[in-house]
Amino acid sequence: MAKVYSSVVVPAPATAVWAVVHDFNALPNWTSFVAESRIEQNKPSDQIGCIRNFRLKDGGRIRERLLALSDYEMSFEYIRSSKVQWAWRITSRPSVSFR
């Protein structure tokens, strides 16, 4: 199984970013390409094993299963129906100024 890692710098404190992205069902709140999202079988969005089912604005549909969630580590992992595993970890980095 492929495992995807990605990195991005967000000009905000890690705790502020985590407050936005930690809800596994909140994609429409912080992404521009998701029209709607729901957790199947009305399970809580922080329950390991829950499945989020979301519709993209272009009409596509994606299902993902939550594999791990840690508020302490500010991280979560999920697997997409395409069998690609994704891992997110929010970390604080010191501010760097380029002058």
C-alpha positions in Angstrom: 0.0 0.0 0.0 1.3 3.5 -0.9 1.6 6.0 1.9 1.6 9.7 1.1 3.5 12.4 3.0 3.2 16.0 2.2 4.4 19.3 3.8 3.1 22.8 3.7 4.0 25.9 5.7 1.0 27.7 7.2 1.6 31.1 8.7 -0.3 30.3 11.9 0.3 28.6 15.3 0.0 24.8 15.1 -2.8 24.9 17.7 -4.8 27.2 15.5 -4.3 25.0 12.4 -5.2 21.9 14.4 -8.4 23.6 15.7 -9.5 23.9 12.1 -8.5 20.6 10.6 -8.8 18.1 13.4 -12.6 17.4 12.8 -12.5 14.6 10.3 -15.8 15.7 8.8 -15.1 19.4 8.4 -13.5 19.4 5.0 -16.1 21.8 3.5 -15.2 24.3 6.2 -11.6 24.6 5.1 -11.3 23.4 1.6 -12.6 25.1 -1.5 -13.2 21.9 -3.5 -15.5 19.9 -1.2 -19.2 20.6 -1.5 -20.4 18.4 1.4 -19.2 15.8 3.8 -20.8 13.3 6.1 -19.8 10.5 8.4 -21.4 7.2 7.4 -23.8 5.5 9.9 -23.9 8.7 12.0 -20.7 7.7 13.9 -18.8 10.4 15.7 -16.2 12.1 13.5 -13.4 11.2 16.0 -14.2 7.5 16.2 -11.4 5.4 14.8 -12.8 3.4 11.8 -15.5 6.0 10.9 -15.9 6.6 7.2 -16.2 10.1 5.8 -18.0 10.3 2.5 -17.7 13.6 0.7 -18.8 15.1 -2.6 -16.5 17.3 -4.6 -17.7 20.4 -6.3 -17.0 18.8 -9.6 -19.4 16.0 -8.8 -16.8 13.4 -7.7 -17.3 11.4 -4.5 -14.5 10.1 -2.2 -14.7 7.8 0.9 -12.0 7.7 3.5 -11.6 5.7 6.7 -10.1 7.3 9.8 -7.2 5.1 11.0 -5.7 7.2 13.8 -6.3 10.5 15.5 -4.3 12.2 18.2 -5.1 15.6 19.7 -1.9 15.3 21.8 0.3 14.8 18.7 -2.0 16.9 16.5 -2.0 14.2 13.9 -4.4 11.9 12.0 -4.2 9.1 9.4 -6.8 7.9 7.0 -7.0 5.6 4.0 -8.8 6.5 0.8 -11.0 4.0 -1.0 -8.2 3.9 -3.6 -6.0 2.1 -0.9 -3.7 5.1 -0.5 -2.9 5.9 3.1 -2.5 9.6 4.1 -0.8 10.9 7.2 -1.2 14.4 8.6 0.9 15.9 11.5 0.7 19.5 12.5 3.9 20.8 14.0 5.2 24.1 15.3 8.2 25.6 13.7 10.1 28.8 14.7 9.3 31.8 12.6 11.9 32.5 10.0 12.4 35.9 8.5 14.1 36.4 5.2 15.4 39.9 4.6 
